[in-house]
Protein backbone atom coordinates (compact mmCIF):
# COMPACT_ATOMS: atom_id res chain seq x y z
CA UNK A 1 0.00 0.00 0.00
CA UNK A 2 1.41 3.38 -1.01
CA UNK A 3 -0.55 6.33 0.30
CA UNK A 4 -0.45 9.91 1.47
CA UNK A 5 -0.35 10.96 5.12
CA UNK A 6 -2.97 13.19 6.83
CA UNK A 7 -0.98 16.26 5.70
CA UNK A 8 -1.31 15.19 2.05
CA UNK A 9 2.35 14.19 1.61
CA UNK A 10 2.63 11.31 -0.87
CA UNK A 11 5.70 9.03 -1.15
CA UNK A 12 8.21 9.70 -3.94
CA UNK A 13 9.45 6.35 -5.24
CA UNK A 14 12.01 6.00 -8.02
CA UNK A 15 10.79 3.92 -10.96
CA UNK A 16 13.76 1.56 -10.51
CA UNK A 17 12.79 0.67 -6.92
CA UNK A 18 10.81 -2.44 -6.07
CA UNK A 19 8.10 -2.22 -3.39
CA UNK A 20 6.45 -5.53 -2.46
CA UNK A 21 2.65 -5.28 -2.77
CA UNK A 22 2.24 -6.22 0.91
CA UNK A 23 4.51 -3.40 2.12
CA UNK A 24 3.15 -0.06 3.39
CA UNK A 25 4.81 3.22 2.40
CA UNK A 26 3.02 6.21 3.89
CA UNK A 27 3.59 9.95 3.77
CA UNK A 28 6.69 12.05 3.25
CA UNK A 29 8.96 9.21 2.15
CA UNK A 30 11.55 9.36 -0.61
CA UNK A 31 12.88 6.07 -1.99
CA UNK A 32 15.84 6.01 -4.40
CA UNK A 33 16.98 3.83 -7.30
CA UNK A 34 17.33 0.06 -6.95
CA UNK A 35 15.83 -0.01 -3.47
CA UNK A 36 14.20 -3.29 -2.43
CA UNK A 37 11.29 -3.07 0.04
CA UNK A 38 10.28 -6.55 1.16
CA UNK A 39 7.01 -8.15 2.23
CA UNK A 40 5.19 -6.62 5.20
CA UNK A 41 7.70 -3.75 5.60
CA UNK A 42 6.21 -0.53 7.00
CA UNK A 43 7.79 2.83 6.13
CA UNK A 44 5.76 5.57 7.76
CA UNK A 45 6.29 9.35 7.85
CA UNK A 46 2.83 10.48 8.84
CA UNK A 47 3.37 12.64 11.91
CA UNK A 48 3.63 16.42 11.31
CA UNK A 49 6.99 17.52 9.87
CA UNK A 50 8.40 14.00 9.78
CA UNK A 51 10.26 12.52 6.82
CA UNK A 52 12.09 9.40 5.69
CA UNK A 53 14.70 9.23 2.93
CA UNK A 54 16.10 5.94 1.67
CA UNK A 55 18.87 6.47 -0.84
CA UNK A 56 19.99 4.24 -3.73
CA UNK A 57 20.74 0.51 -3.60
CA UNK A 58 19.33 -0.10 -0.12
CA UNK A 59 17.24 -3.02 0.99
CA UNK A 60 14.45 -2.90 3.52
CA UNK A 61 13.74 -6.55 4.23
CA UNK A 62 10.65 -8.41 5.40
CA UNK A 63 8.74 -6.92 8.34
CA UNK A 64 11.10 -3.95 8.89
CA UNK A 65 9.30 -1.10 10.66
CA UNK A 66 10.53 2.42 9.97
CA UNK A 67 8.85 5.47 11.52
CA UNK A 68 9.79 9.11 12.15
CA UNK A 69 8.47 11.04 15.14
CA UNK A 70 6.85 14.39 14.42
CA UNK A 71 9.50 16.97 13.57
CA UNK A 72 12.16 14.29 12.98
CA UNK A 73 13.79 12.55 10.05
CA UNK A 74 15.12 9.13 9.21
CA UNK A 75 17.97 9.10 6.68
CA UNK A 76 19.26 5.84 5.21
CA UNK A 77 22.33 6.43 3.03
CA UNK A 78 23.36 4.44 -0.10
CA UNK A 79 24.07 0.71 -0.08
CA UNK A 80 22.65 -0.03 3.35
CA UNK A 81 20.78 -3.17 4.45
CA UNK A 82 18.03 -3.26 7.04
CA UNK A 83 17.53 -6.97 7.82
CA UNK A 84 14.32 -8.78 8.69
CA UNK A 85 12.13 -7.31 11.42
CA UNK A 86 14.45 -4.55 12.58
CA UNK A 87 12.90 -1.32 13.89
CA UNK A 88 14.31 2.02 12.74
CA UNK A 89 12.73 4.95 14.58
CA UNK A 90 13.54 8.60 13.99
CA UNK A 91 15.25 10.69 14.62
CA UNK A 92 18.16 8.72 13.17
CA UNK A 93 20.73 8.59 10.40
CA UNK A 94 22.29 5.41 9.09
CA UNK A 95 25.39 5.92 6.93
CA UNK A 96 26.51 4.30 3.69
CA UNK A 97 27.39 0.62 3.46
CA UNK A 98 25.87 -0.27 6.83
CA UNK A 99 24.18 -3.48 7.89
CA UNK A 100 21.46 -3.53 10.56
CA UNK A 101 20.78 -7.09 11.76
CA UNK A 102 17.61 -9.09 12.31
CA UNK A 103 15.36 -7.73 15.03
CA UNK A 104 17.64 -4.85 16.00
CA UNK A 105 16.16 -1.59 17.29
CA UNK A 106 17.63 1.80 16.33
CA UNK A 107 16.20 4.95 17.93
CA UNK A 108 17.59 8.47 18.16
CA UNK A 109 20.91 7.28 16.78
CA UNK A 110 23.59 8.13 14.25
CA UNK A 111 25.45 5.24 12.64
CA UNK A 112 28.67 5.96 10.75
CA UNK A 113 29.52 4.61 7.30
CA UNK A 114 30.39 0.93 7.13
CA UNK A 115 29.12 0.06 10.61
CA UNK A 116 27.63 -3.37 11.27
CA UNK A 117 24.88 -3.73 13.83
CA UNK A 118 24.40 -7.43 14.47
CA UNK A 119 21.17 -9.20 15.32
CA UNK A 120 18.89 -8.17 18.20
CA UNK A 121 21.06 -5.19 19.18
CA UNK A 122 19.49 -2.06 20.67
CA UNK A 123 20.77 1.46 19.99
CA UNK A 124 19.08 4.26 21.94
CA UNK A 125 20.58 7.73 21.80
CA UNK A 126 23.87 6.40 20.46
CA UNK A 127 26.41 7.65 17.94
CA UNK A 128 28.26 4.70 16.38
CA UNK A 129 31.59 5.58 14.73
CA UNK A 130 32.27 4.45 11.15
CA UNK A 131 33.15 0.77 10.56
CA UNK A 132 32.44 -0.34 14.13
CA UNK A 133 30.56 -3.52 15.06
CA UNK A 134 27.77 -3.74 17.62
CA UNK A 135 27.59 -7.37 18.76
CA UNK A 136 24.37 -9.39 18.75
CA UNK A 137 22.09 -8.62 21.71
CA UNK A 138 24.27 -5.69 22.79
CA UNK A 139 22.59 -2.53 24.09
CA UNK A 140 24.30 0.79 23.30
CA UNK A 141 23.14 4.04 24.86
CA UNK A 142 26.20 6.10 25.72
CA UNK A 143 29.91 6.79 25.31
CA UNK A 144 31.02 4.06 27.74
CA UNK A 145 29.24 1.43 25.64
CA UNK A 146 30.82 2.72 22.43
CA UNK A 147 34.35 2.30 23.83
CA UNK A 148 33.75 -1.49 23.85
CA UNK A 149 33.05 -1.72 20.10
CA UNK A 150 35.42 -3.53 17.77
CA UNK A 151 36.30 -2.60 14.20
CA UNK A 152 34.44 -4.34 11.33
CA UNK A 153 36.72 -6.96 9.79
CA UNK A 154 37.01 -7.94 6.13
CA UNK A 155 34.61 -10.89 6.56
CA UNK A 156 31.80 -8.68 7.93
CA UNK A 157 32.34 -6.05 5.22
CA UNK A 158 32.18 -8.76 2.55
CA UNK A 159 28.99 -10.16 4.10
CA UNK A 160 27.36 -6.70 3.96
CA UNK A 161 28.39 -6.31 0.28
CA UNK A 162 26.92 -9.71 -0.56
CA UNK A 163 23.58 -8.80 1.05
CA UNK A 164 23.45 -5.65 -1.10
CA UNK A 165 24.26 -7.65 -4.24
CA UNK A 166 21.61 -10.29 -3.50
CA UNK A 167 18.94 -7.64 -3.00
CA UNK A 168 19.94 -5.69 -6.12
CA UNK A 169 19.47 -8.96 -8.01
CA UNK A 170 16.01 -9.30 -6.43
CA UNK A 171 15.07 -5.78 -7.55
CA UNK A 172 16.10 -6.57 -11.14
CA UNK A 173 14.26 -9.90 -11.04
CA UNK A 174 11.02 -8.49 -9.65
CA UNK A 175 11.11 -5.45 -11.96
CA UNK A 176 11.48 -7.71 -15.02
CA UNK A 177 8.33 -9.73 -14.21
Buried (B, 14 or more C-beta within 10 A) or exposed (E): EBEEBEEEBBBEBEEBBBBBEEBBBBBBBBBBBBBBBBEBBBBBBBBEBBBBBBBBBBBBBBBBBBBBBEEBBBBBBBBBBBBBBBBBBBBBBBBBBBBBBBBBBBBBBBBBBBBBBBBBBBBBEBBBBBBBBBBBEBEBBEEEBBEEBEEBEEEBBEBBBEBBEEBBEBBEEEEEE
